[in-house]
Amino acid sequence: MKIKGGKMKKYALLLAAKDSEYVKKMYGGYFNVFVEAFGDEEFGEKWDLFRVVDGEFPEMDQLINYDGFVISGSPFDAYGNEHWILKLCLLLQTLYFMQKKILGICFGHQVLCRALGGKVGKANNGWDIGLRKLNIVKDFSTHSFLSDLDEIPLALSIIECHQDEVWEVPKGAEIVAISEKTNVEMFTMGDHILGIQGHPEYTKDILSNLIDRLLSNGSIQSEFAEDAKSKLYKAEPDRKCLERICKKFLKREYMDGNI
């Protein structure tokens, strides 16, 4: 299935984390994890990888060629002042003024908020790791990119792994979802900005391995890790629904029949 007119759609993953040995072995890297979750080969898409954590950014004159950008999670603080994070904020501001689609995941959600004038910091309730129920507080039908999706449940289960959070959304942004631990689980700005605190792209085995790594480097305690793992296998995240939301956001224009 190809896009009318033959124009290939292009998307860029702005990778803000190093590939873990586990993800490299099992999935070939985080890039493949994201493309598997959000990509569609049938539409003739092209996805490019920019390892922003290593200082690899798209050239400014390339930005016009992309239809959307996805910012990954990261072990770094979105409120940090590392050179690549400041450069990423500048890039996101540029993309915002270009009206480009930007989807931020976890760290990406937070740094997107920071770049556009919001506030981020350490989570008031500490680490949030495992499955978390999101409560939808904003009518999705007001957003054109989701208006014709099948009815979205008022509560969605998502994989979480973060100790930072959005404290205050940018001016003009709308909070779409909250949870019992986090006040801003999802936010939008118009139809071209979407931030999600959780990980719609994660599988449970990726999170399980991440819990092991956080335990081994002393970031979390063994009791906390065991509790998170035990709860992880008692329920399933709503991955399909979350992936559809992300896909619809990124490419509504040609998923709505322009193919």
ZADREN-365672 format. One line per 4 residues: number of its first residue (from 1); for each residue x, y, z of N, C-alpha, C, O. Coordinates in steps of 0.1 Angstrom, whole numbers, plus 5000, padded with zeros to 4 digits. Layout:
<atoms>
NUM = X/Y/Z/X/Y/Z/X/Y/Z/X/Y/Z | ... .
</atoms>
This chain:
<atoms>
1 = 5009/4988/5000/5000/5000/5000/5009/5012/5000/5017/5014/5009 | 5007/5021/4990/5016/5033/4989/5008/5045/4990/4996/5046/4988 | 5015/5056/4993/5009/5069/4994/5006/5075/4981/5014/5073/4971 | 4994/5081/4979/4991/5087/4966/5002/5097/4962/5007/5105/4971 .
5 = 5005/5097/4950/5015/5107/4945/5029/5102/4946/5038/5108/4941 | 5031/5090/4953/5044/5084/4954/5053/5091/4964/5065/5086/4965 | 5049/5100/4972/5058/5107/4981/5060/5098/4994/5050/5095/5001 | 5072/5095/4996/5075/5087/5008/5075/5095/5021/5081/5106/5021 .
9 = 5068/5090/5031/5067/5097/5044/5080/5094/5052/5085/5083/5052 | 5086/5104/5058/5098/5102/5066/5096/5106/5080/5090/5117/5083 | 5102/5098/5089/5101/5101/5103/5115/5099/5109/5123/5092/5104 | 5117/5106/5120/5130/5105/5127/5129/5102/5141/5120/5107/5148 .
13 = 5137/5092/5146/5138/5089/5160/5150/5096/5166/5161/5094/5161 | 5147/5105/5176/5158/5112/5183/5161/5104/5195/5154/5105/5205 | 5171/5095/5194/5174/5086/5205/5182/5092/5216/5193/5096/5213 | 5176/5093/5228/5183/5100/5239/5189/5090/5249/5192/5094/5260 .
17 = 5190/5077/5245/5196/5067/5254/5205/5058/5246/5204/5056/5234 | 5215/5052/5253/5224/5042/5247/5216/5029/5246/5207/5026/5254 | 5218/5021/5236/5212/5008/5235/5218/4999/5246/5230/4998/5248 | 5209/4993/5253/5213/4983/5263/5218/4970/5256/5213/4967/5245 .
21 = 5226/4962/5263/5231/4950/5257/5219/4940/5254/5219/4933/5244 | 5209/4941/5263/5197/4932/5262/5189/4936/5250/5186/4927/5242 | 5187/4949/5248/5178/4953/5237/5186/4951/5224/5180/4948/5213 | 5199/4953/5224/5207/4950/5212/5206/4935/5208/5204/4932/5196 .
25 = 5207/4927/5218/5207/4912/5215/5193/4908/5211/5192/4900/5201 | 5183/4912/5217/5169/4907/5215/5162/4914/5204/5153/4908/5197 | 5165/4927/5202/5157/4935/5192/5166/4942/5182/5161/4948/5172 | 5179/4942/5183/5188/4949/5174/5189/4964/5177/5195/4971/5169 .
29 = 5184/4968/5189/5185/4982/5193/5172/4988/5195/5162/4984/5190 | 5172/5000/5202/5159/5007/5205/5152/5012/5192/5140/5013/5192 | 5160/5015/5182/5155/5020/5170/5144/5010/5164/5134/5014/5160 | 5148/4997/5164/5139/4987/5160/5127/4986/5168/5116/4983/5163 .
33 = 5128/4988/5181/5117/4987/5191/5107/4998/5187/5095/4995/5187 | 5112/5010/5184/5103/5021/5181/5096/5020/5167/5084/5022/5166 | 5104/5015/5158/5098/5013/5144/5088/5002/5144/5078/5003/5137 | 5090/4992/5152/5081/4981/5153/5068/4986/5159/5057/4981/5155 .
37 = 5069/4995/5169/5057/5000/5176/5049/5010/5168/5037/5010/5167 | 5056/5019/5161/5050/5031/5155/5051/5031/5140/5044/5040/5134 | 5059/5023/5134/5061/5023/5119/5050/5015/5112/5043/5006/5118 | 5049/5017/5099/5040/5009/5090/5046/5007/5077/5047/5016/5069 .
41 = 5052/4995/5075/5058/4993/5062/5049/4994/5050/5053/4998/5039 | 5036/4991/5053/5026/4991/5042/5025/5005/5035/5021/5006/5024 | 5028/5015/5043/5026/5029/5038/5039/5034/5031/5040/5046/5027 | 5049/5026/5030/5061/5030/5023/5069/5041/5031/5074/5050/5025 .
45 = 5069/5039/5044/5076/5049/5053/5091/5047/5053/5096/5037/5050 | 5098/5058/5056/5112/5057/5059/5115/5063/5073/5110/5074/5076 | 5122/5056/5081/5126/5060/5095/5141/5062/5096/5148/5053/5092 | 5145/5073/5101/5159/5076/5103/5162/5077/5118/5154/5081/5126 .
49 = 5175/5074/5121/5179/5074/5135/5189/5085/5137/5199/5086/5130 | 5187/5093/5148/5197/5103/5152/5200/5101/5167/5191/5102/5175 | 5212/5097/5170/5216/5094/5184/5219/5107/5190/5231/5111/5192 | 5209/5114/5194/5211/5128/5200/5220/5127/5213/5227/5136/5216 .
53 = 5218/5116/5220/5226/5114/5233/5241/5114/5230/5249/5117/5238 | 5245/5111/5217/5259/5111/5213/5262/5123/5205/5273/5124/5199 | 5253/5133/5205/5255/5145/5197/5252/5145/5182/5256/5153/5175 | 5245/5134/5178/5241/5133/5164/5227/5139/5162/5217/5133/5166 .
57 = 5227/5149/5154/5214/5156/5152/5212/5158/5137/5222/5158/5129 | 5199/5159/5133/5197/5162/5118/5201/5176/5115/5201/5185/5124 | 5206/5178/5103/5209/5192/5099/5196/5200/5097/5186/5195/5094 | 5198/5213/5100/5186/5222/5100/5179/5222/5086/5167/5223/5086 .
61 = 5187/5221/5075/5180/5221/5062/5174/5207/5059/5168/5206/5048 | 5176/5197/5068/5169/5184/5066/5155/5184/5072/5147/5176/5068 | 5153/5193/5082/5141/5192/5090/5128/5192/5081/5118/5185/5084 | 5128/5200/5071/5116/5202/5063/5112/5189/5056/5100/5187/5052 .
65 = 5122/5179/5055/5119/5167/5048/5112/5156/5056/5107/5146/5051 | 5111/5159/5069/5105/5149/5078/5090/5153/5081/5086/5164/5083 | 5082/5142/5082/5068/5144/5086/5065/5143/5101/5055/5148/5105 | 5075/5138/5108/5073/5137/5122/5086/5132/5129/5095/5127/5123 .
69 = 5086/5135/5142/5098/5132/5151/5093/5126/5163/5083/5129/5169 | 5101/5116/5168/5098/5109/5181/5111/5110/5189/5122/5107/5185 | 5109/5114/5202/5120/5115/5211/5118/5104/5222/5108/5102/5227 | 5129/5097/5223/5129/5085/5232/5130/5088/5247/5132/5100/5251 .
73 = 5129/5078/5255/5133/5079/5269/5148/5080/5271/5155/5079/5261 | 5152/5082/5283/5166/5084/5286/5169/5083/5301/5161/5086/5309 | 5181/5079/5305/5185/5079/5319/5189/5093/5324/5191/5095/5336 | 5190/5102/5314/5194/5116/5318/5182/5124/5323/5171/5120/5320 .
77 = 5185/5134/5330/5174/5143/5335/5170/5153/5324/5179/5160/5318 | 5158/5154/5321/5153/5164/5311/5156/5178/5315/5156/5187/5306 | 5158/5181/5327/5161/5194/5332/5176/5197/5333/5180/5207/5338 | 5184/5187/5329/5198/5189/5329/5203/5199/5319/5196/5203/5310 .
81 = 5216/5202/5320/5222/5212/5312/5233/5207/5303/5242/5214/5299 | 5233/5194/5301/5243/5188/5292/5241/5195/5278/5230/5198/5274 | 5252/5196/5271/5252/5203/5258/5242/5197/5249/5234/5204/5242 | 5241/5184/5248/5232/5177/5238/5217/5180/5242/5208/5180/5234 .
85 = 5215/5181/5255/5201/5183/5260/5197/5197/5256/5185/5200/5252 | 5206/5207/5258/5202/5221/5254/5201/5222/5239/5192/5229/5235 | 5209/5215/5232/5208/5215/5217/5194/5209/5213/5188/5213/5204 | 5191/5198/5220/5178/5191/5217/5166/5201/5220/5157/5201/5212 .
89 = 5167/5208/5231/5156/5218/5234/5155/5228/5222/5144/5232/5218 | 5166/5233/5217/5166/5243/5206/5160/5236/5194/5152/5243/5187 | 5163/5224/5191/5158/5217/5179/5142/5215/5181/5135/5218/5171 | 5138/5212/5193/5124/5210/5195/5116/5223/5194/5105/5223/5188 .
93 = 5122/5234/5198/5116/5247/5196/5114/5250/5181/5104/5256/5177 | 5125/5247/5174/5125/5249/5159/5114/5241/5153/5106/5246/5144 | 5113/5228/5156/5103/5220/5150/5089/5224/5154/5079/5223/5146 | 5087/5229/5166/5074/5234/5171/5070/5246/5162/5058/5246/5157 .
97 = 5079/5255/5159/5075/5267/5151/5073/5263/5136/5067/5270/5128 | 5079/5251/5132/5077/5246/5119/5064/5238/5118/5060/5233/5107 | 5057/5237/5129/5045/5229/5130/5047/5214/5126/5038/5208/5120 | 5058/5209/5130/5061/5195/5127/5055/5186/5139/5054/5191/5150 .
101 = 5051/5174/5135/5046/5165/5145/5057/5161/5154/5068/5157/5149 | 5055/5162/5167/5065/5157/5177/5059/5149/5187/5049/5153/5194 | 5064/5137/5189/5059/5127/5199/5070/5125/5209/5081/5120/5206 | 5068/5128/5222/5078/5126/5232/5074/5115/5241/5063/5115/5246 .
105 = 5083/5106/5244/5081/5094/5253/5090/5095/5265/5102/5096/5264 | 5084/5095/5277/5091/5095/5290/5101/5107/5290/5096/5119/5292 | 5114/5106/5290/5123/5117/5289/5119/5126/5278/5119/5139/5279 | 5115/5121/5267/5111/5129/5255/5099/5137/5258/5098/5149/5254 .
109 = 5089/5132/5266/5077/5139/5271/5082/5151/5280/5076/5162/5278 | 5091/5148/5288/5096/5159/5298/5104/5169/5291/5102/5181/5293 | 5113/5166/5282/5122/5175/5276/5114/5184/5266/5117/5195/5263 | 5104/5178/5260/5095/5185/5251/5087/5196/5258/5086/5207/5254 .
113 = 5083/5192/5270/5076/5202/5279/5085/5213/5283/5081/5225/5282 | 5097/5209/5287/5107/5220/5290/5110/5229/5279/5110/5241/5281 | 5112/5224/5267/5116/5232/5255/5105/5242/5252/5108/5253/5247 | 5092/5238/5255/5081/5247/5251/5076/5256/5262/5066/5262/5261 .
117 = 5084/5256/5273/5081/5266/5284/5075/5260/5296/5071/5268/5305 | 5073/5247/5297/5068/5241/5309/5079/5238/5320/5090/5243/5318 | 5076/5231/5330/5085/5229/5341/5086/5214/5344/5075/5207/5345 | 5098/5209/5346/5100/5195/5349/5110/5193/5361/5117/5203/5363 .
121 = 5109/5182/5368/5118/5180/5379/5117/5166/5384/5110/5158/5378 | 5123/5164/5396/5121/5151/5403/5107/5148/5406/5100/5157/5410 | 5103/5135/5405/5089/5132/5408/5087/5133/5423/5095/5128/5431 | 5076/5139/5427/5072/5141/5441/5070/5128/5448/5072/5127/5460 .
125 = 5066/5118/5441/5063/5105/5447/5073/5094/5444/5071/5082/5446 | 5085/5098/5440/5096/5089/5438/5095/5081/5425/5086/5084/5416 | 5102/5070/5424/5102/5061/5412/5088/5056/5409/5081/5053/5419 | 5085/5055/5397/5073/5048/5392/5077/5038/5382/5081/5042/5371 .
129 = 5077/5025/5386/5082/5015/5377/5071/5004/5377/5067/4999/5388 | 5067/4999/5365/5058/4989/5364/5046/4993/5356/5047/5002/5348 | 5035/4986/5358/5022/4989/5351/5015/5000/5358/5013/4999/5371 | 5010/5010/5351/5002/5021/5358/4990/5024/5350/4990/5024/5337 .
133 = 4979/5026/5357/4966/5029/5350/4966/5045/5348/4967/5053/5357 | 4964/5048/5335/4962/5062/5331/4947/5065/5331/4939/5057/5325 | 4943/5076/5337/4929/5081/5336/4928/5092/5326/4934/5102/5327 | 4920/5090/5316/4918/5100/5305/4909/5111/5311/4898/5108/5315 .
137 = 4914/5123/5311/4906/5134/5317/4902/5145/5306/4895/5154/5309 | 4907/5143/5294/4903/5152/5283/4897/5144/5272/4901/5133/5268 | 4886/5149/5266/4879/5143/5255/4888/5142/5243/4891/5153/5237 | 4893/5130/5239/4901/5129/5227/4895/5134/5215/4901/5138/5205 .
141 = 4881/5133/5214/4875/5137/5202/4877/5151/5198/4874/5155/5187 | 4882/5160/5207/4884/5173/5204/4897/5175/5196/4900/5186/5190 | 4905/5164/5195/4917/5164/5187/4915/5157/5174/4911/5146/5174 | 4917/5164/5163/4913/5159/5150/4921/5146/5147/4916/5137/5140 .
145 = 4933/5144/5153/4941/5132/5149/4935/5120/5156/4939/5109/5153 | 4926/5122/5166/4920/5110/5173/4905/5110/5172/4899/5101/5177 | 4899/5119/5165/4884/5121/5165/4877/5109/5160/4865/5106/5164 | 4883/5101/5151/4876/5090/5145/4881/5076/5150/4878/5066/5144 .
149 = 4889/5076/5160/4894/5064/5166/4882/5057/5172/4872/5064/5177 | 4882/5044/5173/4872/5037/5181/4872/5042/5195/4882/5048/5199 | 4861/5041/5202/4861/5047/5215/4873/5043/5224/4876/5031/5225 | 4879/5052/5229/4891/5050/5238/4887/5048/5252/4879/5056/5257 .
153 = 4892/5037/5259/4888/5035/5273/4891/5047/5282/4901/5054/5279 | 4884/5049/5292/4887/5060/5301/4899/5057/5310/4904/5066/5316 | 4903/5045/5310/4915/5041/5317/4924/5032/5308/4918/5022/5302 | 4937/5034/5308/4946/5026/5299/4958/5022/5308/4963/5030/5316 .
157 = 4962/5010/5306/4974/5005/5314/4986/5007/5305/4986/5003/5293 | 4997/5013/5311/5009/5015/5304/5021/5012/5312/5021/5012/5325 | 5032/5008/5306/5045/5005/5313/5051/5019/5316/5053/5027/5308 | 5056/5020/5329/5062/5032/5333/5076/5029/5339/5078/5018/5344 .
161 = 5085/5038/5337/5099/5037/5344/5105/5051/5344/5112/5055/5335 | 5102/5058/5355/5107/5072/5356/5108/5076/5370/5100/5072/5379 | 5117/5086/5373/5118/5092/5386/5117/5107/5385/5118/5114/5395 | 5115/5112/5372/5113/5126/5370/5099/5127/5364/5093/5118/5360 .
165 = 5094/5140/5364/5080/5142/5359/5078/5156/5354/5086/5165/5357 | 5067/5158/5347/5063/5172/5343/5056/5178/5355/5046/5173/5360 | 5061/5190/5359/5055/5197/5370/5044/5206/5365/5034/5208/5371 | 5047/5212/5354/5038/5222/5348/5038/5222/5333/5049/5223/5327 .
169 = 5027/5221/5326/5027/5220/5311/5029/5234/5306/5026/5244/5312 | 5034/5235/5293/5036/5248/5287/5022/5255/5285/5012/5249/5285 | 5023/5268/5284/5011/5276/5281/5005/5272/5268/5011/5270/5258 | 4992/5270/5269/4984/5265/5257/4983/5250/5256/4976/5245/5247 .
173 = 4990/5243/5265/4989/5228/5265/4977/5223/5272/4972/5230/5281 | 4973/5211/5269/4962/5205/5276/4966/5191/5282/4972/5183/5275 | 4963/5189/5295/4966/5176/5301/4955/5166/5297/4943/5169/5298 | 4959/5155/5291/4950/5145/5286/4948/5134/5295/4937/5128/5296 .
177 = 4959/5130/5302/4957/5118/5311/4966/5121/5324/4976/5127/5324 | 4961/5115/5335/4968/5116/5348/4968/5101/5354/4962/5092/5349 | 4975/5100/5365/4975/5087/5372/4976/5090/5387/4978/5102/5391 | 4975/5080/5395/4975/5082/5410/4989/5087/5414/4990/5093/5425 .
181 = 4999/5085/5406/5013/5089/5410/5018/5101/5403/5027/5108/5407 | 5012/5104/5391/5017/5114/5382/5006/5123/5377/4996/5118/5372 | 5008/5136/5379/4997/5146/5375/4997/5148/5360/4986/5152/5355 | 5008/5146/5353/5008/5148/5338/5013/5135/5332/5025/5134/5330 .
185 = 5004/5126/5328/5008/5114/5321/5008/5116/5306/5016/5110/5299 | 4999/5125/5301/4999/5128/5287/4995/5142/5285/4986/5147/5293 | 5001/5149/5275/4996/5163/5272/4997/5165/5257/5005/5159/5250 | 4989/5175/5253/4989/5178/5239/4990/5193/5237/4987/5201/5247 .
189 = 4995/5198/5226/4994/5212/5222/4990/5212/5207/4997/5208/5198 | 4977/5216/5205/4972/5215/5192/4972/5201/5187/4970/5191/5195 | 4974/5199/5174/4974/5186/5168/4988/5182/5164/4990/5172/5156 | 4999/5189/5169/5012/5185/5164/5022/5183/5176/5034/5180/5173 .
193 = 5017/5183/5188/5025/5180/5200/5018/5170/5208/5007/5172/5212 | 5025/5158/5212/5019/5148/5221/5030/5143/5230/5041/5138/5225 | 5028/5144/5243/5038/5139/5252/5032/5128/5260/5020/5129/5265 | 5039/5117/5262/5034/5105/5270/5045/5101/5280/5056/5098/5276 .
197 = 5041/5101/5293/5051/5098/5303/5055/5084/5303/5067/5081/5305 | 5046/5075/5300/5049/5060/5300/5056/5056/5287/5060/5064/5279 | 5057/5043/5286/5064/5037/5274/5054/5028/5266/5054/5016/5269 | 5047/5034/5257/5039/5025/5248/5047/5016/5240/5041/5006/5235 .
201 = 5059/5018/5238/5068/5010/5229/5074/4998/5236/5079/4989/5230 | 5074/4999/5250/5081/4988/5257/5073/4975/5258/5061/4975/5258 | 5080/4964/5258/5075/4951/5261/5078/4949/5276/5087/4955/5281 | 5071/4939/5282/5074/4936/5296/5088/4931/5298/5094/4933/5309 .
205 = 5093/4923/5289/5107/4918/5290/5117/4929/5290/5127/4928/5297 | 5115/4940/5282/5124/4951/5282/5124/4958/5296/5135/4961/5301 | 5112/4960/5302/5112/4966/5315/5118/4957/5325/5125/4962/5334 | 5115/4944/5325/5121/4935/5334/5136/4935/5334/5142/4936/5345 .
209 = 5142/4936/5323/5157/4937/5322/5161/4950/5327/5172/4951/5334 | 5154/4961/5325/5157/4974/5330/5157/4975/5345/5165/4981/5351 | 5147/4968/5351/5146/4967/5365/5159/4961/5371/5164/4965/5381 | 5163/4950/5364/5175/4943/5369/5187/4952/5368/5196/4952/5377 .
213 = 5188/4960/5358/5200/4970/5356/5199/4981/5367/5209/4985/5372 | 5187/4986/5369/5186/4996/5380/5189/4991/5393/5195/4998/5402 | 5186/4978/5396/5189/4972/5408/5204/4970/5410/5210/4973/5420 | 5211/4966/5399/5225/4963/5399/5233/4975/5401/5244/4975/5406 .
217 = 5228/4987/5396/5236/4999/5397/5232/5007/5409/5237/5019/5411 | 5224/5002/5418/5220/5008/5430/5210/5019/5429/5207/5026/5439 | 5203/5020/5418/5193/5031/5416/5180/5027/5424/5173/5036/5429 | 5177/5014/5426/5165/5010/5433/5170/4999/5443/5180/4992/5441 .
221 = 5161/4996/5453/5164/4986/5462/5158/4973/5458/5148/4972/5450 | 5163/4961/5464/5158/4948/5460/5144/4946/5462/5137/4940/5454 | 5139/4951/5474/5125/4949/5477/5116/4956/5467/5105/4951/5463 | 5120/4968/5463/5112/4976/5453/5112/4969/5440/5102/4968/5433 .
225 = 5124/4964/5436/5125/4957/5423/5117/4944/5423/5110/4941/5413 | 5117/4936/5434/5109/4924/5434/5094/4927/5433/5087/4920/5427 | 5090/4938/5440/5076/4941/5440/5071/4946/5426/5061/4942/5421 | 5080/4954/5419/5077/4959/5406/5076/4947/5396/5067/4947/5388 .
229 = 5085/4937/5397/5085/4926/5388/5073/4917/5391/5067/4912/5381 | 5069/4915/5403/5058/4906/5406/5045/4912/5401/5036/4904/5396 | 5043/4925/5402/5031/4931/5397/5031/4932/5382/5020/4932/5375 | 5043/4932/5376/5044/4933/5361/5037/4922/5354/5032/4923/5343 .
233 = 5038/4910/5360/5033/4898/5353/5018/4894/5357/5014/4883/5354 | 5012/4903/5364/4998/4901/5368/4988/4907/5359/4976/4905/5360 | 4993/4916/5350/4984/4923/5341/4991/4926/5328/5003/4924/5327 | 4984/4931/5318/4990/4934/5305/4988/4949/5302/4977/4955/5305 .
237 = 4998/4956/5296/4996/4969/5292/4987/4970/5279/4986/4960/5272 | 4980/4981/5278/4972/4983/5266/4980/4988/5254/4978/4999/5249 | 4989/4979/5250/4999/4984/5240/4993/4987/5226/4996/4997/5220 | 4983/4979/5222/4977/4981/5209/4970/4994/5208/4971/5001/5198 .
241 = 4962/4997/5218/4955/5010/5219/4964/5021/5219/4962/5031/5212 | 4975/5020/5227/4985/5031/5229/4992/5033/5216/4995/5045/5212 | 4996/5022/5209/5003/5023/5196/4994/5030/5186/4999/5038/5178 | 4981/5027/5186/4972/5033/5176/4971/5048/5179/4970/5055/5169 .
245 = 4971/5052/5191/4970/5066/5194/4982/5073/5189/4981/5084/5182 | 4994/5067/5191/5007/5073/5186/5007/5073/5171/5011/5083/5165 | 5003/5063/5165/5004/5062/5150/4994/5072/5144/4997/5079/5134 | 4982/5073/5150/4972/5082/5145/4977/5097/5146/4974/5105/5137 .
249 = 4983/5099/5157/4989/5113/5159/4999/5116/5149/4999/5127/5143 | 5008/5107/5146/5020/5109/5137/5015/5110/5122/5021/5117/5115 | 5005/5102/5119/5002/5101/5104/4987/5100/5101/4984/5093/5092 | 4980/5108/5108/4965/5108/5105/4962/5112/5090/4953/5106/5084 .
253 = 4970/5121/5085/4967/5126/5071/4967/5115/5061/4959/5116/5052 | 4975/5105/5062/4974/5095/5052/4969/5082/5057/4967/5072/5049 | 4966/5081/5070/4959/5069/5075/4944/5071/5073/4936/5061/5074 | 4939/5083/5071/4925/5086/5069/4920/5085/5055/4910/5090/5051 .
257 = 4927/5077/5047/4922/5074/5033/4930/5080/5022/4927/5078/5010 | 4941/5088/5026/4949/5094/5015/4960/5085/5011/4971/5088/5010 | 4955/5073/5008/4965/5062/5004/4960/5055/4991/4967/5046/4986 .
</atoms>
